[in-house]
Amino acid sequence: MQNPSFLSMYTQLIASPSISALDESLNMSNLSTINLLASWCENLGFTIEITELESAPGKYNLLAKRGAGEGGLMLAGHTDTVPFDDSRWSQDPFSLEIKDNKFYGLGTIDMKGFFAFVIDAISEFDLSKQTQPILILATADEETTMAGAQEIAKHPTLKPARCIIGEPTDMTPVFMHKGHMTCAIRIVGRSGHSSDPERGLNAIEIMHTVIAKLLQLKEELKNKYSIEHFAIPYPTLNLGHIHGGDNANRICGCCELHIDIRPLPGLSIQELQLLLLNAIKPINDEFPNSVSVVDMHEPIPAFSGSNDNALVKLAEKISEEQAVAVNYCTEAPFIQQLGCETIVMGPGSIKQAHQPDEYLAMEKIEPSKNIISKLIQSCCFE
């Protein structure tokens, strides 16, 4: 039984909703997407391992393998997408629409479409000439907790030599990226009538002091840490969301701020958490137990690879693009724990990720197919 065409696979992947979200009303299982991929991989002679996540029931990882032993090349990606704002899309996000020389749809580049490229490329090879194992990894919940990648990192027997994670990089190899922390800073004061301020403890006023400390930390991170490979060479700290109080004539009893921090390689999550806690310590000393810091998801460490290992050099040669460092984060630091040379490299532009009317430019399809095919051939075929 032959696999569907590239276009048919793309269409079916986009038509299989697999949103992951921290809001349970938006969160979906990815099983339908996993089953699609499993059927196509089985048709190509892969053995299939589908695992339900321990930390997220109803979410699944797929590991498909063809060829015996350790080593070989793993092609990895996530099956989930971000939620979407229906009012900002000009067409159905779950229906692949082709117009203006673009593939439109949720997941066209971030990143379900990558699997269509991979399976299409593998189907073109003379399978009798395969010399190294080929693995396809499809994970769950990359867009939220990265639970799928964190669980696959603990796999007892998975030991590929190389891994390509097909996030949208316009087929430029990425050997390093920043991490990601999202924290809620919560102030608990004491409410009361606004006519008698001394009878309360205003959480907004305390948050004002907290923000001043955070802006000092922001400058400290900018001045103390730097890696020249990045376009933005320092760790960033963003004040992203704030809410507090309920009425003008009440002393605010609670205020919450959400911040985003992007650490560089070499700046551990533990060190960053300590810097954050030290910044607010004087405020908690003055107002005991008024300030707390809570991780809104498991922090994601930075990915620190080498720009001169064999996989990077091969990817640079085939793509004719120099490997770069990027400011966003991926599953790479978890996949790397398997002991494999790891890069991030896939079709489509990161500029389209998480955007309404997400699309893949059609002129990129054949060049991307060619690069992916050459990478697989160089790693796994005679």
N, C-alpha and C positions, 0 to 999 in steps of 0.2 A: 504493500500500500504506500503510495507516494504521499509526501507532505503537500499541503496546500501551497500555492504560489506565495511569493513575498508579499504581494498586495493583499491577498486573502488573509495571510497570517496577521499582517498589520491591522486589517479591518477587524478581525476577531478579537485581537488583544485590546483595541480601543473600546470595543463593544462590551467588554467584560469589566464592569465597575469594580474597583478595588481600593477605594479611598481608605487611608488610615488617618485618624484624627484623635486627639485627646478628648474631644467632645463626643461622648458615646452616641449621641443622636446622629452623628455624621459618620461614625466608624463602621467599616464594612469588613467582612471576611474576604480574603484573597483566594479562596479555594477554587473558584471557577477559573481564574487565570492560571493557577498552578496546574489544574487538570488539563487545560489546553496545552500548556508547555509539555507536560508529561506525555500526552498522546503523541505529539510531534517527535519528541526525543525517542520514544519507544519505536516509532517507525524507522528511525535511523540506527537502531540497534543498541541504544543506551539502556543500561540498567537504571532503575528508578528508585529513589528513596524519598518518600514524602513524610515529613515530620511535623506534627502539631507543636507549636511553641509552648513550653512549660509556663512561661510568664504571660502568655496571651492566648488563651484558648480561643479556637476559631480562626487563628492565623497559622499559616503553614510555610515551611521552607521546602524547596525541591532541590535535591542533589542528583544529577544525572551523570553517569560515567560510561564511557566506552573505552576499553583497553584495560589490561591488567597491570597491577603493581602501583607503586608510588610514582611521583613525578608528573611530568606532562604539564598541560596548560589548562587552567580553569578560567572560564568566561563567566563573570558574575554580574548580577544586577538585582535591583529590587522590583517587586511586582506591584507595589502600592503607589498611589498618587496622592497629591495633596487634595483637599476639598476645593470646590470651585464656587465662584459667585455667578449664579445663573444670569443675573441682570447684565453682567459685563461680557458674556460670551455672545457672539453673533450667530452661533449655530449650536447644535446639540454636541456637548463635549464627549459623549459616548458613541458618536457616529463619525467615522473617518470621512472627512470631506476634502476633496481635492479641487482646489481652485487657485488661480493666480500663481501656478507652479509651486504650490505648497500643500503638504499634508497637514490638515488641521485636526486636532483632537486631544483630549486629556491623556497625557502619557506618551505622546508622539516622540518626544525627546527626553522626557524625565519620567521613567525611562523604559517603559514597556517595549517601545519599538526596537530597542537594542536586541531583544531576543529574536525578532524576525530577521535581523541582519545575520545573527550568529547561525541560526538554524538553516537559513537560506545558503550561507557560505558552506557549511558542513555538508549539506546535501549535494554539493557540486563535486566533492572530492571522490576519488577512487578509494573506497574504504579499505581495500585490500593492501593499500600502501601506507596505512597508518602505522607509525613507529613508536609513538608515545601516547599515553592516555589523554583523552579530551574529557573535560568536565564542564558541566553547565550548572551554575548555582543561581537559584532564584529565591530571594529572601522576602520576608514580610517586615512591615513597619519601619522601614528606613526613614520615612518622613516624620516619624514621631520619636520613638524610643530606641530605634536600631536594635530591637530585641532579636530579630532574625539573625543579624550578623553576629551579635554577641553570643547567641547560642551556637551558631555554626563554628565559632572560634574554639569551642570546647569539644568539637567532634573528635572521637578517639582515634580514628584511622585516616582522616582526611589529610593528605600530605602532598599537595601539588608542588611542582617546582616553581611555577610561575602563575600569576593571576592578573587578568585585565578586567577592571571594573568599568563597565560601559556607560558611565555618566556622560552627559553631553559636554564635550570639550572641543568640538569641531575637529576631532581626530588628532588633537595635539596631546602628546603624552604629558601627564602630570605626575611628578615624583614626590610632591610635598604639599600638604595643605594645613590650614589652621584647624583648631578644635572648636567646640561650641558648648557654652554654658548658658542656660536660661534660669534665672533666679527670681523668686518673689521675696521682696523685703517688706515685712509686715510690721507696722507700728500699732501697738495696743496702748491707748491712752486711757482717759477717764472722761466720759461725757458729762455734760451738765448744762445749765442754762447760761447762755452767752452773756447775761447781765452780770455774772459773778465769775470771772475767769479763774480766780484762785481756787475755786471749788472743783475744778477739772484739770485735766492734763491733755492739751490739744495735740492730737496725733499729727495733724498737718504741720504744726510748728516743729515738732520733732523731726518729721520727714524733711523739712527744709534744711535742718542741720545735717541729716543723713546725706542728702543730695550734695551738699557742699563737700562732705568727706569723699563721696564717690567721684566727684569731679577732680578732686586732688589725686585720687587713685588712678583715674583715667590719664592724667598727665604723667604720673609716676610710671605707669606701664609704657606710655609712649616714649618716655625719655630713657628708660632703663633697658628695654628689650628691643632688639632689632635683628632682622634677617633680610639681607639685601635681595634674596631671590623673589620676595613678595612685592607686588605692586604697592601694597600698603604694608610697609615693612615692620610694623609694630602691632602688639595686641590692641584690639579695639574694645571699648566699653560703651554701650548704647543704653540710654534711658528710654524705654520703649512704650510703657503704659503706666498710668497712675490713676488711682481712684481713692477718694476719701470723703467722709462726711455724708450727711443726708439733709441738712437744713441750715440755712444761714444763721438762725438764732440758737443753734445748739453747738456746744463745744465738741469738736470732732473726736470721737472715741476710737476710730480705726482708720488707718490709711495704708494702702498697699501700692508698691512700685514694682514693675517687672523690668529686669535688665537683661541684656544680651552681652556676653563677653566671648571674644574669639582669641584663644591663646595660641601663641606660636609653639612650634616644636622646641623642646627644651624647657618650656614653662609647664610644669605638671599641673594637673587638676587640683591636687592636694595643696600645692604651693599657692595657687591662685585662690583657692577657698580660704586659706589662712590669711592672705593679704586682705581679702574682703572682710573677714571677721575682725581682723586687727583694725581696719578702718572704722568700724562702727563700735568698737569696744569702749571708747571714751563716752559714747552716748549711753550705752547700757550701764556704764559705771555711774553716770549721773542720774539716769532713770532706770533702775534695775528691772530687767526682764521686759523692757518695753519694745526692744527691737529683735526680730528673728529673721534669719535667712533660710529659705527653703528652696532646694532644687526643684524646678518644675518638670524636669525629666533627668534621666541619668546623664551626667556630663559626658561629652564625647571628646576624647583626647585628640591632639593634633597628630597628623600622619607625617612621619619623618622617614623618607626613603633616600636612596642614593641616586645621584644623577649620572653615575658612571657604571651601574651594574649592567649585566648582559641584556636584560629585558628592555631597559631604558634605551640602550644603544641600538638594539634591534628596532624598537618602535620609532626612534628618531630617524634611522636609515630608511625605513619603509614609508613613513609619513612625510619625510623631508621637513620635519618641524622639530625645533629644539625643545626639549622637555622643560616644563615650567612649574612654578609653585602658584597655588591659587588660594583665595581668601575664604571660599566656602568649604564645607566639610562633607565627607562621604563615609562609607563603611570600611575604607582602607585600613585604619588602625586596628580594627578587629580582624579583618581577613589576614592581615600581615602576621598576626599571632600564630597562624598555621605554619609559619616558617618559610613562606614563599616570597620570591621577588614579586613586588606588587606595583602596578601603576594604575592610574585612572585615565581612561581614554575611550571616547565613544562618539557616535554621530550626533549632530545637532549642536546648537549654541546654548550655553548656560543662560544667556540673556532671555531666552524664551521660557526658562523654567519658572514655574509658579505664576505664570502670566495668563490672563484671559486670552483666548484664541491661540493657545500654544500650537506651534507648528514646526515642521521639518521642511526646510527648503529642498525642493526636488532636485536641484542641481547638485546637491551634496550627496545624493543617494549612491550613485555609481562610484564616485571616488571613495566614499566610506566603505562600500562593499568590497572594493578592490583592496583597501588597506587591511580590513578585517580578515579577508581571505588569505592575504600574504602572511599575516601574523600567525594564523592557524597553521598554514603550510610550513612555515619556517620552524615552528615549535613541535609539530606533531606528524609530519609526513616526510617521506623520502625526498 
